[in-house]
Amino acid sequence: MRLIAFVLAALFVSGPAAAAWKEYDYIVEGFAVSFPTEPKVDEVAMYQIVPGKMVPAHVYSSSYNKGLFKVTVADARDAGLQEAPVLAQAMRTLTQGGGQVKVDIPHRIYKIYGRQLSVARPNGSLTTAAVFFASDRLYMVESTRLPGGSDSDLIQFQQSLIFDRNVPNRTPQQIEAIRAACLKGVAGTDRPGNPAGIGDPRCATD
């Protein structure tokens, strides 16, 4: 179950419905996402995935209705990196320029676990982001509402992200531990459901 609604409700956001969007499938890189306009594709030869380590990346981006929508996919398949430092660097990137983290919680799409953040910036913009490290790739999904933009566009972009249902970034034992730590709350008081990770705020732990 996704946490987009939880995050934005926590920030008291609301807005008009978005216009028609189109799904784009990036099969080689293992994801699909919907953009409001034809996305621009940039190849980045040297993307800093952790301090001192550069890897190639693709950046898919679109702008619409005072909103910016971007997916960065950095290929670390030959780098031998661990998830924690990769996500830590992604979070530093998201807060550059004085961004203040308002929400930082576990996130999950199918069997891919990561983090979800909301970052408020000094210029009045708000970025909702999701970061994942799966199949040795960093996925950083950002939707930024500029002043006067639509909150619903942020929601639609984040909720449109799709990964392969059969590709996990956790072992069965790790998934079982995540579920065991969530005694109740995600699917109601009688059963825990499938939480987004350790520390899912929807879970009761006692």
C-alpha positions as CSV (number, residue, x, y, z in Angstrom):
1,M,0.0,0.0,0.0
2,R,1.4,3.4,-0.9
3,L,1.8,6.3,1.5
4,I,1.3,9.2,-0.8
5,A,-2.0,10.1,0.6
6,F,-0.7,9.8,4.2
7,V,2.2,12.2,3.4
8,L,0.2,14.9,1.7
9,A,-2.6,14.7,4.3
10,A,0.0,15.3,6.9
11,L,1.0,18.5,5.2
12,F,-2.6,19.6,4.7
13,V,-2.3,19.8,0.9
14,S,-5.1,19.9,-1.5
15,G,-5.6,21.0,-5.1
16,P,-7.5,20.7,-8.4
17,A,-7.5,17.5,-10.5
18,A,-4.7,17.1,-13.0
19,A,-5.1,17.1,-16.8
20,A,-4.6,13.9,-18.9
21,W,-1.3,12.1,-18.3
22,K,0.4,9.4,-20.3
23,E,2.3,6.4,-19.1
24,Y,5.8,5.8,-20.3
25,D,7.4,2.4,-20.0
26,Y,11.2,2.1,-19.6
27,I,11.5,-1.6,-19.7
28,V,15.3,-1.8,-19.8
29,E,15.5,0.2,-16.6
30,G,12.7,-1.7,-15.0
31,F,10.0,1.0,-14.3
32,A,7.1,2.9,-15.7
33,V,5.7,6.3,-14.8
34,S,3.2,8.8,-16.1
35,F,4.2,12.3,-17.2
36,P,1.8,15.2,-18.0
37,T,3.9,16.2,-21.1
38,E,6.4,14.4,-23.3
39,P,9.4,13.9,-21.0
40,K,12.9,15.2,-21.8
41,V,15.6,12.5,-21.5
42,D,19.1,13.6,-20.5
43,E,22.1,11.3,-20.3
44,V,24.5,12.0,-17.4
45,A,27.9,10.5,-17.8
46,M,29.0,11.2,-14.3
47,Y,26.4,11.2,-11.6
48,Q,27.5,11.2,-7.9
49,I,25.7,8.2,-6.4
50,V,27.8,8.2,-3.2
51,P,30.6,10.7,-2.2
52,G,33.5,10.1,-4.5
53,K,31.8,7.6,-6.8
54,M,30.4,8.6,-10.2
55,V,28.1,6.4,-12.4
56,P,26.1,6.9,-15.5
57,A,22.5,8.0,-15.2
58,H,19.4,8.9,-17.2
59,V,17.2,11.8,-16.1
60,Y,13.6,11.9,-17.4
61,S,11.8,15.2,-16.8
62,S,8.7,17.1,-17.6
63,S,7.0,20.4,-16.5
64,Y,3.4,21.3,-16.4
65,N,1.1,23.7,-14.5
66,K,3.8,25.1,-12.3
67,G,5.0,21.7,-11.5
68,L,8.3,19.9,-12.2
69,F,8.4,16.1,-12.5
70,K,11.6,14.1,-12.7
71,V,12.9,10.5,-12.5
72,T,16.6,10.0,-12.1
73,V,17.9,6.4,-12.7
74,A,21.6,5.9,-11.8
75,D,23.2,2.7,-12.9
76,A,25.5,1.3,-10.2
77,R,25.5,-2.3,-11.4
78,D,29.3,-2.3,-11.7
79,A,29.9,-0.3,-8.5
80,G,29.3,-2.8,-5.8
81,L,27.4,-0.4,-3.6
82,Q,25.1,-0.9,-0.6
83,E,21.7,0.6,-0.3
84,A,22.2,2.7,2.9
85,P,24.9,5.1,1.5
86,V,23.1,5.4,-1.8
87,L,19.9,6.5,-0.2
88,A,21.7,8.8,2.2
89,Q,23.4,10.6,-0.7
90,A,20.0,10.8,-2.6
91,M,18.5,12.5,0.5
92,R,21.4,15.0,0.6
93,T,20.8,15.7,-3.0
94,L,17.1,16.4,-2.4
95,T,17.8,18.8,0.4
96,Q,20.5,20.9,-1.4
97,G,19.9,24.6,-1.4
98,G,18.4,24.8,2.1
99,G,15.5,22.3,1.7
100,Q,13.9,21.3,4.9
101,V,12.6,17.7,5.3
102,K,9.0,17.7,6.5
103,V,8.3,13.9,6.1
104,D,10.7,11.0,5.9
105,I,9.1,7.6,6.1
106,P,9.4,4.1,4.7
107,H,7.9,3.5,1.3
108,R,7.1,0.5,-0.8
109,I,5.9,-0.3,-4.4
110,Y,5.2,-4.0,-4.8
111,K,8.3,-5.7,-3.5
112,I,10.6,-2.7,-3.8
113,Y,11.3,-0.9,-0.5
114,G,12.7,2.6,-0.1
115,R,12.0,6.0,1.5
116,Q,9.4,8.7,0.9
117,L,10.2,12.3,1.6
118,S,8.6,15.7,1.5
119,V,11.0,18.7,1.3
120,A,10.0,22.3,1.7
121,R,12.3,24.9,0.0
122,P,13.0,28.5,0.8
123,N,11.4,29.7,-2.4
124,G,8.0,28.3,-1.3
125,S,8.1,25.2,-3.5
126,L,7.4,21.7,-2.1
127,T,9.0,18.5,-3.4
128,T,7.6,15.1,-2.8
129,A,10.1,12.4,-3.5
130,A,10.6,8.6,-3.4
131,V,14.0,7.0,-3.5
132,F,14.7,3.3,-4.0
133,F,17.8,1.2,-4.6
134,A,16.9,-2.0,-6.6
135,S,18.8,-4.2,-9.0
136,D,21.8,-2.0,-8.3
137,R,20.1,1.1,-9.6
138,L,19.1,4.2,-7.8
139,Y,15.6,5.5,-8.6
140,M,14.9,9.0,-7.4
141,V,11.4,10.2,-8.2
142,E,10.7,13.9,-7.6
143,S,7.6,16.0,-8.1
144,T,7.9,19.6,-7.2
145,R,5.1,22.0,-6.8
146,L,6.1,25.6,-7.5
147,P,4.2,28.4,-5.8
148,G,0.7,28.4,-7.4
149,G,1.0,24.8,-8.6
150,S,-1.3,21.9,-8.1
151,D,-0.9,19.5,-5.2
152,S,-2.9,16.8,-7.1
153,D,-0.2,16.8,-9.8
154,L,2.4,15.8,-7.1
155,I,0.1,12.9,-6.0
156,Q,-0.6,11.7,-9.5
157,F,3.0,11.6,-10.5
158,Q,4.2,9.7,-7.4
159,Q,1.3,7.2,-7.6
160,S,1.9,6.4,-11.2
161,L,5.4,4.9,-10.5
162,I,5.4,1.1,-11.3
163,F,8.1,-1.5,-10.8
164,D,8.1,-5.2,-11.9
165,R,5.9,-7.0,-9.3
166,N,8.3,-10.0,-9.4
167,V,11.5,-8.1,-8.6
168,P,12.3,-7.6,-4.9
169,N,15.0,-5.6,-3.2
170,R,14.5,-7.5,0.1
171,T,15.0,-11.1,0.9
172,P,12.0,-13.2,2.1
173,Q,13.5,-13.1,5.6
174,Q,13.7,-9.3,5.6
175,I,10.1,-9.0,4.4
176,E,9.0,-11.3,7.1
177,A,10.8,-9.2,9.7
178,I,9.2,-6.1,8.4
179,R,5.7,-7.6,8.7
180,A,6.5,-9.1,12.1
181,A,7.4,-5.6,13.5
182,C,4.0,-4.3,12.4
183,L,1.6,-5.9,14.8
184,K,-1.5,-4.1,13.5
185,G,-2.6,-1.0,11.8
186,V,-1.9,-1.2,8.0
187,A,-4.9,-3.4,7.1
188,G,-7.0,-2.7,10.2
189,T,-6.7,-3.6,13.9
190,D,-7.0,-7.4,13.3
191,R,-4.2,-7.9,10.7
192,P,-1.1,-6.0,9.9
193,G,-1.3,-6.2,6.1
194,N,1.9,-5.4,4.2
195,P,3.8,-2.4,5.7
196,A,6.2,-0.2,3.8
197,G,9.1,-1.0,6.1
198,I,10.3,-0.8,9.6
199,G,8.9,2.4,11.1
200,D,5.9,2.6,8.9
201,P,3.8,5.2,10.7
202,R,0.6,3.3,10.0
203,C,1.8,0.4,12.1
204,A,1.1,-0.3,15.8
205,T,4.1,-1.9,17.4
206,D,2.6,-2.9,20.7
